[in-house]
Amino acid sequence: GWFNQTLLAQRVKVHTRDEKVYQGTIGSIPPHMLTPAERSKPMGIDQMIVDVGAKNKQHALDMGIQIGDMVVVSGPFEVLNDERILAKAFDNRYGCVMGLDLLDTLKDVELDYDLYVGASVQEEVGLRGAQTITEMIKPDYAIVLDCSPANDALDKNSLGRLGEGILIRMMDGSMIANKDLIYELVDVCVDNDISHQFYFSNGGTDAGIVHKSLNGVDTVTCCVVARNIHTPSSILDTNDYLSAKEAILKLLEKRNDSE
C-alpha cells in the first residue's frame, strides 16, 4: 500500500455510484493547529479528509457522495525526456500495457500453445485476482509482470536502477524463484544482448500465489523498476520496458520451438 505521508495535499477525483466525478483534495489538520509533538509525527490517515468543497454533510450527500465511493489520486502522464516518463501507477500500469503490447506484437504469429494475457485486481491486498485467474486458466507456465521499487536516485549502490534493464528477480517476500527458469531468463538476456539486472525484494508479486496454485505452476517474473512507486509521481525508463518486452518475446519464442 501507500505510505500515508504521500497522500497529504494530493488532488483526487471522487467517483459516485451514479457516475458523477468530483474534483477534490486530501486535506488534514493545519500545522498551525498542531502541537510541536504532533508536528514531529507522521500524519495518520484518520487525521486526513477528502475535501470536495462541500459546505456541509448534507451538501455532500446531495452531491451523491456516500461511504464506499471510489477516490482516485490524480497523477497526469508527463514525458520527462527521451527515455523517462512520469505518471502514477506504473506499478502496475507497466504490466497492463505490456500485456496489450505483447498481444499486438503476436497477433499474426502462429503459436503452438494457447497464450492468455490477463490484468488481475487486488494484488496489494492479497493476490486475489491472480488466484482467480490461475484457477480459471490452469496454466502450465506463467510470466508475471510487475513494477518494483528503485532507490537509485538516493543510493547509487541500491538494487534496482533505472535504465539497467529487466529484473532477474531471484526471490522476494512471496516466492523463491525456480532456478532453472532464472537460468533460462539470464541465458535469453545474455544470448540476445538484453540489458538485465539481478534483484530481490521484501515485497512480492502475483507470482507469490500463482507458483503454488493447483499442482504448482512454473512461474517467472519479468519486472522492471520505477522510482517513487506507490505514489502519483513514479518515474520509469522506457529502455527498461523495451528490454523486458524483448526478453518476454524470446521466452515465448523458446516455448513455441519446444512444443
CORRA-V673450 format. One record per pair of residues at least 4 apart in sequence whose ideal C-beta (glycine too) atoms are under 7 Angstrom apart, sorted by the first residue. I is the first residue (numbers start at 1). J is the second residue. D is the distance in Angstrom with one decimal. If there is no record, write none. Layout:
# CORRA-V673450
i = [I | I]
j = [J | J]
d = [D | D]
This chain:
# CORRA-V673450
i = [1 | 1 | 2 | 2 | 2 | 3 | 4 | 4 | 4 | 4 | 5 | 5 | 6 | 7 | 7 | 8 | 8 | 8 | 8 | 9 | 9 | 10 | 10 | 10 | 10 | 11 | 11 | 12 | 12 | 12 | 12 | 12 | 12 | 12 | 12 | 13 | 13 | 13 | 13 | 13 | 14 | 14 | 14 | 14 | 14 | 14 | 14 | 15 | 15 | 15 | 15 | 16 | 16 | 16 | 16 | 17 | 18 | 20 | 22 | 22 | 24 | 24 | 24 | 24 | 25 | 26 | 26 | 27 | 27 | 27 | 28 | 28 | 28 | 29 | 29 | 29 | 31 | 34 | 34 | 36 | 43 | 43 | 50 | 52 | 54 | 54 | 54 | 55 | 57 | 58 | 59 | 60 | 61 | 65 | 73 | 73 | 74 | 75 | 75 | 75 | 75 | 75 | 76 | 77 | 77 | 78 | 78 | 78 | 79 | 80 | 80 | 80 | 80 | 83 | 83 | 83 | 84 | 84 | 84 | 85 | 85 | 86 | 86 | 87 | 88 | 88 | 88 | 89 | 90 | 90 | 90 | 90 | 90 | 90 | 91 | 91 | 91 | 91 | 91 | 91 | 92 | 92 | 92 | 93 | 94 | 94 | 94 | 94 | 94 | 94 | 95 | 95 | 95 | 95 | 96 | 96 | 97 | 98 | 98 | 98 | 98 | 99 | 99 | 99 | 99 | 100 | 101 | 101 | 102 | 102 | 102 | 103 | 103 | 105 | 106 | 111 | 111 | 112 | 112 | 113 | 113 | 116 | 118 | 120 | 120 | 120 | 120 | 121 | 121 | 122 | 122 | 122 | 123 | 123 | 123 | 123 | 127 | 127 | 127 | 127 | 128 | 129 | 130 | 130 | 130 | 130 | 131 | 131 | 131 | 132 | 133 | 134 | 134 | 134 | 134 | 134 | 134 | 135 | 138 | 139 | 140 | 141 | 141 | 142 | 142 | 142 | 143 | 143 | 143 | 143 | 144 | 144 | 144 | 144 | 144 | 144 | 145 | 145 | 146 | 146 | 146 | 146 | 147 | 147 | 147 | 147 | 147 | 148 | 148 | 148 | 148 | 148 | 148 | 149 | 149 | 149 | 150 | 150 | 150 | 150 | 150 | 150 | 151 | 151 | 151 | 152 | 152 | 152 | 152 | 152 | 153 | 159 | 159 | 160 | 160 | 160 | 161 | 162 | 162 | 162 | 162 | 163 | 163 | 163 | 164 | 164 | 165 | 165 | 165 | 165 | 165 | 165 | 166 | 166 | 166 | 166 | 166 | 166 | 166 | 166 | 166 | 167 | 167 | 167 | 167 | 167 | 168 | 168 | 168 | 168 | 168 | 168 | 168 | 169 | 169 | 169 | 169 | 169 | 170 | 170 | 170 | 170 | 171 | 171 | 171 | 171 | 172 | 172 | 172 | 172 | 172 | 172 | 173 | 173 | 173 | 173 | 174 | 174 | 174 | 174 | 175 | 175 | 175 | 175 | 177 | 177 | 177 | 178 | 178 | 179 | 180 | 181 | 181 | 181 | 182 | 183 | 184 | 185 | 185 | 185 | 185 | 186 | 187 | 188 | 188 | 188 | 188 | 188 | 189 | 189 | 189 | 192 | 192 | 194 | 194 | 194 | 195 | 195 | 196 | 204 | 205 | 205 | 206 | 207 | 207 | 207 | 209 | 210 | 210 | 211 | 211 | 211 | 212 | 213 | 222 | 222 | 222 | 224 | 224 | 224 | 224 | 225 | 226 | 226 | 226 | 227 | 227 | 228 | 228 | 228 | 229 | 236 | 236 | 238 | 239 | 240 | 241 | 242 | 243 | 244 | 245 | 246 | 247 | 248 | 249 | 250 | 251 | 252 | 253 | 254 | 255]
j = [124 | 230 | 6 | 7 | 230 | 230 | 42 | 43 | 44 | 45 | 42 | 43 | 231 | 26 | 48 | 26 | 28 | 43 | 48 | 25 | 26 | 25 | 26 | 73 | 232 | 25 | 74 | 24 | 25 | 26 | 50 | 71 | 72 | 73 | 74 | 21 | 22 | 23 | 72 | 74 | 22 | 24 | 50 | 52 | 65 | 69 | 71 | 21 | 69 | 70 | 72 | 20 | 64 | 65 | 69 | 69 | 64 | 64 | 52 | 63 | 50 | 51 | 52 | 53 | 51 | 48 | 50 | 48 | 49 | 51 | 43 | 47 | 48 | 33 | 34 | 47 | 39 | 38 | 39 | 40 | 47 | 48 | 71 | 60 | 59 | 60 | 63 | 59 | 61 | 62 | 63 | 65 | 65 | 69 | 88 | 232 | 232 | 87 | 88 | 89 | 232 | 233 | 87 | 85 | 87 | 85 | 86 | 87 | 85 | 84 | 85 | 86 | 235 | 237 | 238 | 239 | 235 | 236 | 237 | 236 | 238 | 233 | 235 | 234 | 232 | 233 | 234 | 93 | 94 | 147 | 226 | 229 | 234 | 236 | 146 | 147 | 226 | 229 | 230 | 234 | 96 | 146 | 147 | 97 | 98 | 145 | 147 | 224 | 236 | 241 | 99 | 119 | 145 | 146 | 100 | 119 | 101 | 102 | 145 | 244 | 245 | 103 | 117 | 119 | 145 | 104 | 105 | 245 | 106 | 117 | 248 | 107 | 117 | 249 | 115 | 115 | 256 | 256 | 259 | 255 | 259 | 137 | 133 | 129 | 130 | 133 | 206 | 128 | 129 | 126 | 128 | 129 | 127 | 129 | 130 | 206 | 131 | 206 | 208 | 209 | 132 | 133 | 134 | 206 | 209 | 210 | 135 | 209 | 213 | 136 | 137 | 139 | 209 | 210 | 213 | 214 | 217 | 213 | 214 | 217 | 218 | 218 | 255 | 210 | 217 | 219 | 220 | 222 | 248 | 251 | 205 | 206 | 207 | 210 | 219 | 221 | 222 | 223 | 205 | 206 | 221 | 223 | 223 | 224 | 225 | 226 | 229 | 160 | 167 | 199 | 201 | 223 | 225 | 160 | 225 | 229 | 160 | 161 | 162 | 225 | 226 | 227 | 155 | 158 | 160 | 156 | 158 | 160 | 161 | 162 | 227 | 199 | 200 | 167 | 199 | 225 | 197 | 225 | 227 | 237 | 240 | 237 | 239 | 240 | 195 | 197 | 194 | 195 | 196 | 197 | 240 | 243 | 189 | 194 | 196 | 222 | 224 | 240 | 243 | 244 | 247 | 197 | 199 | 223 | 224 | 225 | 182 | 185 | 186 | 196 | 197 | 198 | 199 | 177 | 199 | 200 | 221 | 223 | 177 | 182 | 198 | 200 | 175 | 176 | 177 | 200 | 200 | 201 | 202 | 203 | 204 | 205 | 201 | 202 | 203 | 204 | 204 | 205 | 207 | 208 | 204 | 207 | 208 | 211 | 181 | 182 | 220 | 182 | 218 | 183 | 184 | 185 | 218 | 220 | 186 | 187 | 188 | 189 | 220 | 247 | 251 | 190 | 191 | 192 | 194 | 247 | 250 | 251 | 194 | 196 | 247 | 246 | 250 | 243 | 246 | 247 | 239 | 243 | 243 | 208 | 221 | 223 | 210 | 211 | 219 | 221 | 213 | 217 | 219 | 216 | 217 | 219 | 216 | 217 | 244 | 247 | 248 | 236 | 240 | 241 | 244 | 240 | 234 | 235 | 236 | 234 | 235 | 233 | 234 | 235 | 234 | 240 | 241 | 242 | 243 | 244 | 245 | 246 | 247 | 248 | 249 | 250 | 251 | 252 | 253 | 254 | 255 | 256 | 257 | 258 | 259]
d = [5.9 | 6.9 | 5.5 | 6.3 | 4.8 | 6.9 | 6.5 | 6.8 | 6.6 | 5.0 | 5.5 | 6.6 | 4.6 | 5.1 | 6.3 | 6.2 | 5.8 | 6.1 | 6.9 | 6.5 | 6.4 | 6.9 | 5.1 | 5.1 | 6.2 | 5.5 | 4.3 | 5.1 | 6.4 | 6.1 | 6.1 | 5.2 | 6.3 | 5.4 | 6.4 | 5.3 | 7.0 | 6.2 | 4.8 | 6.4 | 4.6 | 5.7 | 6.5 | 5.8 | 6.1 | 5.7 | 5.4 | 5.5 | 6.2 | 4.4 | 6.7 | 4.6 | 4.3 | 5.8 | 5.4 | 7.0 | 5.4 | 5.5 | 4.6 | 6.4 | 5.5 | 5.6 | 3.8 | 7.0 | 5.5 | 5.5 | 5.9 | 6.9 | 5.2 | 4.5 | 5.4 | 5.5 | 4.8 | 5.5 | 6.0 | 5.6 | 5.7 | 3.9 | 4.8 | 6.7 | 5.3 | 6.6 | 5.6 | 7.0 | 4.2 | 3.9 | 6.5 | 4.4 | 6.4 | 6.1 | 6.6 | 4.8 | 6.8 | 5.7 | 6.4 | 4.9 | 6.4 | 5.8 | 2.6 | 6.9 | 3.0 | 6.2 | 7.0 | 6.9 | 4.3 | 6.9 | 4.4 | 6.8 | 5.6 | 4.5 | 6.3 | 5.4 | 6.9 | 5.6 | 5.5 | 5.8 | 5.8 | 6.9 | 5.4 | 5.6 | 6.5 | 6.2 | 5.3 | 6.6 | 3.9 | 7.0 | 6.6 | 4.9 | 5.2 | 4.9 | 4.4 | 6.7 | 4.4 | 4.7 | 6.8 | 3.8 | 6.5 | 4.3 | 6.7 | 6.8 | 6.7 | 5.5 | 5.5 | 5.9 | 6.0 | 6.6 | 4.4 | 6.0 | 6.8 | 6.9 | 6.3 | 6.8 | 3.6 | 5.9 | 6.8 | 4.9 | 6.0 | 6.2 | 5.2 | 6.8 | 6.5 | 6.6 | 4.2 | 6.3 | 6.7 | 6.4 | 6.3 | 6.4 | 6.0 | 6.4 | 6.5 | 6.4 | 5.6 | 6.7 | 7.0 | 5.7 | 5.6 | 5.3 | 3.6 | 6.3 | 5.6 | 5.1 | 4.9 | 3.1 | 4.5 | 5.4 | 5.9 | 6.8 | 3.9 | 6.2 | 4.1 | 5.3 | 5.7 | 6.7 | 6.4 | 5.4 | 5.9 | 5.6 | 5.7 | 4.0 | 6.7 | 6.2 | 6.2 | 3.6 | 5.1 | 5.6 | 6.4 | 4.9 | 6.6 | 6.3 | 6.0 | 6.7 | 7.0 | 5.1 | 4.4 | 6.9 | 6.7 | 6.8 | 6.1 | 5.7 | 6.9 | 4.8 | 6.8 | 4.9 | 5.3 | 4.5 | 5.9 | 5.4 | 6.1 | 6.6 | 5.2 | 5.1 | 4.2 | 6.3 | 6.3 | 4.7 | 5.8 | 6.8 | 4.2 | 7.0 | 6.5 | 4.7 | 6.4 | 5.8 | 6.9 | 5.2 | 6.1 | 5.9 | 6.3 | 6.7 | 5.8 | 5.2 | 5.0 | 6.4 | 6.6 | 5.1 | 4.3 | 6.2 | 5.6 | 3.8 | 6.1 | 5.0 | 5.3 | 4.2 | 6.9 | 6.4 | 5.4 | 6.9 | 4.1 | 6.0 | 5.7 | 5.3 | 6.8 | 7.0 | 5.5 | 4.0 | 6.6 | 6.5 | 6.6 | 4.2 | 6.8 | 4.6 | 5.5 | 6.5 | 6.2 | 4.3 | 6.6 | 2.8 | 4.5 | 5.6 | 5.9 | 4.2 | 6.8 | 6.8 | 5.0 | 6.1 | 6.4 | 6.8 | 4.8 | 4.3 | 5.0 | 6.2 | 4.2 | 4.5 | 6.5 | 6.6 | 6.3 | 6.1 | 5.9 | 5.5 | 6.7 | 4.8 | 6.4 | 6.3 | 5.1 | 6.9 | 4.6 | 5.7 | 5.6 | 6.5 | 6.3 | 5.1 | 6.8 | 4.6 | 6.0 | 5.0 | 6.2 | 4.3 | 7.0 | 5.9 | 5.1 | 6.8 | 6.9 | 5.1 | 5.6 | 4.6 | 3.1 | 6.9 | 6.9 | 2.6 | 6.9 | 4.9 | 5.0 | 5.5 | 6.5 | 5.0 | 6.8 | 6.8 | 6.3 | 6.2 | 6.4 | 6.5 | 6.2 | 4.3 | 6.3 | 6.2 | 6.4 | 6.5 | 5.9 | 6.7 | 6.9 | 6.2 | 5.8 | 6.2 | 6.9 | 5.6 | 4.6 | 6.0 | 4.1 | 4.1 | 5.7 | 6.7 | 5.8 | 5.2 | 5.3 | 5.2 | 6.9 | 4.6 | 6.9 | 4.5 | 5.6 | 6.9 | 5.8 | 5.5 | 4.8 | 5.2 | 6.1 | 5.5 | 5.0 | 6.8 | 5.7 | 3.9 | 6.4 | 5.8 | 5.4 | 6.2 | 5.2 | 6.9 | 4.2 | 6.2 | 5.3 | 6.9 | 4.4 | 5.9 | 4.4 | 6.4 | 4.4 | 5.3 | 4.7 | 6.2 | 5.1 | 6.9 | 6.8 | 6.4 | 6.3 | 6.4 | 6.4 | 6.4 | 6.4 | 6.2 | 6.4 | 6.4 | 6.5 | 6.4 | 6.2 | 6.5 | 6.8 | 6.5 | 6.5 | 6.2 | 6.4]
